[in-house]
Amino acid sequence: MCLPREIGKGWDLRLARYRKAPELGPKILFFSGGTALRHFSEVLTDYTHNSIHLVTPFDSGGSSAELRRAFAMPAVGDLRARLLALADDSVTGHPEVAALFSHRLGEKAALKQSLQALVSAKHPLLKAIAEPMRSLIQSYIAVFHNHMPKDFNLAGASVGNLILTGGYLIHDRSLDPIAFLFGQLIKTRGTVRTTTDANLQLEVLLESGRTIIGQHCFTGKETAQIDSPIKAIKLSGEADDIDTLDASKVCKETRKLIDSAELLVFPPGSFYSSVIANLLPKGVDKALAKNPSPKVYVPSLGTDLETLGMTLVDQVQVLNEHLSGTLEPLSSKRSSIDFLLFDSQLLSVSADQIETLRDEMGIQIIDLDLAPENADTQRYDDVKLAEALLGLT
């Protein structure tokens, strides 16, 4: 086991300090999406209220697909989920607001009635919220309702997503203002934003030569799994590649967030659609290169269909290619990733791969006990993982 001295020296003391005053905790930035970090984010708030989460807005399946079809907008489901995961659910927060944002509309026969009750502020979840927050939230729901196409399918719709959509429309089709307000309303203990709010799709090229457009079409969660390894990924839009890349350009505020981070984490999650997707918008690679803080990769456990045919070395190489801003294989094997954090009891990695990662690519290997008490080998223990990452700050 290779362990940086920083983790061993004074680790317990730092963790105790973080637990005592999480509002003074470190700025750890996570590039992620989906649900992989949902419970982990809740655990993280016990140690820091300053974490930064850049999530992907490219989901093309589920209820997000209906919103994207109707309003030509980015996906907001992952944004909503991460904001809620970091919400203060204590009596000092606003758990009644979080309850509304978490609610999904019910049976098909009552969908329109439920929405109308929200618009008129007669819904019990909305009535439970004190003024002036109730009127503010109601106004966003009303905007969504007024712009909703007649053929919009409300089945399974998340009220939080509808509120975010209303705010997106009010704020000149920008997600950042409503994401900020959403976070204030539920007292989110951290910063959450999408890497870009451009209306784009993920497009992958398989080694078989087949091109797939749409995230839900290659993750294997809603459609048949891919039968050939992913060779390349890019953002796709109605315009050409150059216009698409320009449209995805990250804003100044996001670049500042990246620059402020004390630790940059590429965490467990779908490799291409959650981790690599966050590196595709224009300017992310340059912002990361500017920040000298350590970069750590925590590989996923279990089966990730997006890494079909890939070794751990392959994953790190793809990460490096996107971090360097070039999509061509790098001539130098030295890595932009500083640390590889995992548990060899949960993830089997050959000695040859470890040698390549450590000796040829210059990555410091951190092999720690991250196993959960319930013997689930498909995920790391959230507390152990959080404390391991905090030990690197």
N, C-alpha and C positions, 0 to 999 in steps of 0.2 A: 504494500500500500504506500503510495506517495502522497504525502500530506503537507501542504504549505504551513510554515511555522505560524502564520497568522491565525489559523484555525485552532491550533493547540494552545497558543499563548494568550491567556486572558479571555478565552472564549466564553466561559461561564459567566464571567463578570460582565462582559459586554451584553450577553443575552439578558441577564438580570436587569441591566440598565435600560435596555430596549423595552422589556416588559413593564418596567415601572413607569416609563415615560415614552410610550409609542408615538406621541405627537412630535417627538424629537428624533425619531428613528431615521435610518438611512434612506436615500433615494435609490431604490432598486428598480430598474426598468425591465419590463417583460414584453417581448414581442410574441403575441399569441392570438388565439381566436378560439372559437368553439367552447366546449365545456370542460376541457382537460384541467383548467386551473380554477374552476368555480369554487370548490371547497377549500383548495389551497389558499385562495385569496382571502377567504374568511379567517383562516388560521393566521395568515400574515398580518392581519390588522391587530393581533395581540402584541406585535413587535414593532410595527411602524405604520404610521398614517401618511407616509410620504412616498409610497410606492407609485410607480408610473406604469400604466398599462396601455400599450398601443395594440389595438385589436383590428382584425381584418373586416372590411365591409363588402366582401365579395361572395357571401353565401348566396346560392341561387336556388335552394330547395326549400321545402316546408312552407310555412306562412310568409317567410321573407320573399319567396318567389312571387306571391300575389301582390305584395306591396311594391316590389320592383317593377312588375308588369304594369300596375295601375299608375304609378307616379314617376317612372323612369328615374329611380333613386338608388343610392347604395343600400346595402343591407344593414339593418340596425339591431338585429337580434343579439349578436355577440356583444355589442356596445351596451344594450340594456342589461344583459345577464351579468356582465362584469361590474357595472355600476351597482346592481343589486347585491352582488356578492360582497362588495366592500361597504355596503350601507351600515349605518349604525342602527341596529335593531333593538337597542336598549330604550329605556323610558326617556332618556335624554335626547334620543333621535326622533325620527318620525316614522315609526313602524306602520302606522295607518296609511301613510303615503306609499311606502314600499309594498304594502299588501295590495293596493290598487294597481300599482305598476306590474306586479307579479300575476295579476288575475288574467285568466283567459275566458273569452266569451263561451257560453255553455251550449246547450242543445240547439240544433239547427232551427227548430221552429221558433225559438225565442231570441235568435241572434239580433235581429233588428230592434226588438223591444229592449233588449239589454243595452244596445248602443244608444237608443233614444233616451233611456233612463240616465245614461252618462251625460248625454248632451244637455238634458234638462236639469241635471244635478239632483235627480231623484234616486239614483242608484245608492244602496246602503253603503257601499265602500267609499263613494265620493262624499256622501253626507257625513261620514265619520271624520272627514278632514276639516280642520278649522279654517276659517277665513284669515287672511286673504288667499291662502294657498289653494283653497277649493275653487275659487273663481278663476284663478290663473290656470289651473289644470283644466278646468271646464272649457276655457277659451281655446286651448290647444285641441281638445277633443272635438269641439265645434268646427274648427278649421278643417280637421280631417274629414268630418262628416259632410261638410259643405263641398269638399272637393272629391269625395268618394264616388267613383263611377257606379252607375246603376247595377252593373253586373259584378261588382266586387264581392268576392267570397269571404265572408266573415268567419267561417268555420275555423275554430282553433286560434283565432286572432288574439295576440297578446295586447292587453290594454296599454301596457308600457310602450310597445311598438307603435301603437296608434298615436299616442301622445308625442313620441319622438317624431313621427311623420308630420303631425300638425306643426310642431316647432320647426322642423326642417322647411316646411312650406312658408311659414311666417318669416323666417330669417333668411330669405332669399336663397333657398335651397343650399343652406350651409348647416352642417351637423354640429360644429363646435359650440355655437351659442346655446343650443338646446341641450347638448350633452353637459355643459357647465351648469345650466339651470337645474336639470334633472339631478345632477350630483349634489347641488346645494339643497334641493328639496328633501332628499333622503339622507343627507349628511354622509356622503360617501367619504370614506377614510382613505383617500388616495386620489390619484388623477387618472381618468380614463378618457381616451379619445380614439377615434379611428385614424389609421395612418393617413388616409386620404378620404375625402367625401365625394370623389368622382364616381359617376355611375359606370363602372367597368366590370368585366367578367374575367375569370381566370381561364387561360387557354393552355393546355398541355399537349406536347408532342410526345407520342410513345415511340419506343425503339422500333416498333413494328411499322412505323410510318403514319399511323393514324393520328389525327388531330381531334381533340375533344374540347369543346367550349362549354363552360359552366361547371362550377365547383362540385355540385351535387352529382355530376355525371362521372366523376373519376374517384370520389372518395370511397365508393362501394357501400355507402350507408343508405342510399335511397334507390340506386340502380345496380345492375350487375357489376361486380368488381372488374377492374381492368385486368387484361390478360397479358400485358406486356409492360416492362418497366418504363417509368417516365424518363424521357431524355431531356426535356427542356420545359420551362414554364414561362409564361409572359402574361401581361395584361392585354385584354382584348376590348375594343370598342368599335363604334361604327366608323370612326375615322381611320387613317392609316397609323402605322406603328409610332411615328414621330409625334403626331397629334395626340395619340393615346397617352404616350409617356408624358407629354407636356401637361395634359389634363390631370394626370395623377400627381403632379408635383406637390411635395409636402410643404405646408405653410411654415412661416417663420416661427410661430409658437411651438409647433411640433419639433422643429430643429433645436429650439431652445431647451425643450424637455429632454431631448436626446443628449444634448451637451451638458445638462445638469446632473445626469445620472452618475452615481458612484459605482454601480455595477450594472453591466448589460447582460441580460439573461435570455438565452434562446431555450425555452422550457419544453417539457413534454407536451405533445400535441401532434396532430396530423402534420407530417413533415413539410409537405409542399403547400397545402391549403391554409395552414395556420402559421408556420414559422417562416418559410421562404416567401410566402405571399406578402408579408410585411416589409420585405426588402426590395420589392419590385417598384414601388412608387419612386419617382425621380427625386433624388436628393437625400434619400435615406443612407445610402452607402457613404456619401461624403460627410454627412453629419456624424456617422459612426466612426469614420476614420479620424475625424477631428477630436473626438473624445478619447483621451488616453486611459480611461478607466478599464478595468479588467472585463473581458468578455468570457462568458461561461456557457457551455452547451450541456444540457441535461437531456440525453436521448430518451425517447419513449420506451415503455415496456409493452409487452404483449404484441399483438399483430397490428401493424400499420400498413394497410394496403398500398399506401402511397410510396412506401420504401421497398416495393417488390424488387427483388434481385439486388438490393443494395447492402453493402457491408457498412459498419460504423465508419470506417475510413472514407468510404464513398460519400456518406452523409456530411462528414466534416469538409470534404473537398468541395461539395456543392455549396455548402455554407460559405466557404472561403471565396469561391468564384463570385457569389452575389455580394459579399462584403467588399470585394475588390473593385466592383463595378464593371467587371468583364465577364461575359458568359462563355469565354473560351477557357479550356483547362489551363491552369497556371503553370508556368515554367518552373517556378520555385515552389518547393513543397512546404516552406515555412508557413505557419498558420496565423491567421488573424484572431483565431480563437485561443485564449490563454489557458483556460481550464476545461477539462472534461470531468463532469461530476456524475457518478453513477454508483451502483452497488453490484459488484461482480457476482453476488449470490442471486440476484434477480435478472441480470443481463449478462449472458455469456459472451465474452469477447476473447478471441484467440490471442495467444502470446505474440504472434506475428503482427497482429493489428495494433496491440499495445505498443510494441516496439516501433512501428511506423509512426503512430501518433505521437509518442514521446520523444523518440530519438531523431526521426527525420523531419517531423512537422513542428517539433518544439513545444508541444502541448503538455502542460502539467496535469498528470492524472490524479484525480481524487476519488479513491475507492472507499466509500463509507457504508456503514450499516444504515440503509434507508428503508428497510423492510417494515411493513405494517404489522401490528400485533395479530391481525386476523389471518395472517399467512396468505393474503391476496398477492399473487405474483404479477398481477397485471398493472399495478400502480405502486408508486413510492408512498411512504408514510408522509403525510403533509407536514406534520410538525418537524420531523427529522429533516425533511428537505428544506423547509423554511430556515431552520437553525443552521444547516450547512451553508446555505447561501448567505445568511447574515454573517457567518464567520469569515466570508471573503471580503466584507466591506471594511 
